[in-house]
Amino acid sequence: MKKTEEIKGYLFGMLTALCWAISPVFIQRGIEGLPSYIWGTAVGSFFASLVYLFWFLLRNRIRGINPAYPRRAVYWQIAGGLASGLGILFRNIALESTQVAVVIALAQISALLTLLLGPVLLGRAFKERITPRLIFGIVSIVSGSVLILYGQSL
């Protein structure tokens, strides 16, 4: 992997963290004024889709391409989109019921679940290398989440 690609990955990873950090705060605040968390999910998903559409069109226009996608890849993206959409819905339900810190701490367990469920769902197609450093990182994340959750009950 080129160094610039690696830097780009880290940069966009940090931007992801920033967006995912502030998103639940806005969502929790917005849910207060809506008749149902489902409205919040629908509005948020609609605007997220607009962001994706804008990015897709802009990126392809700059590159001057009109890509064709393999059908199998599209099916995997549909499955991922459904799982993501349900995750957003469940996060909004949780945000209506408890503190942002608790919801986010529980959501961080996704790293552990990805490591456990990836090989089960994908078999040999699961491409992540499981290293001691990765395991240490996941244990640290889960431990931090447990400390946050335990701290909420003190």
Secondary structure as GFF3:
##gff-version 3
##sequence-region A 1 154
A	DSSP	alpha_helix	3	31	.	.	.	ID=ss1
A	DSSP	alpha_helix	37	63	.	.	.	ID=ss2
A	DSSP	alpha_helix	71	97	.	.	.	ID=ss3
A	DSSP	alpha_helix	100	107	.	.	.	ID=ss4
A	DSSP	alpha_helix	110	122	.	.	.	ID=ss5
A	DSSP	three_ten_helix	123	125	.	.	.	ID=ss6
A	DSSP	alpha_helix	132	152	.	.	.	ID=ss7
###
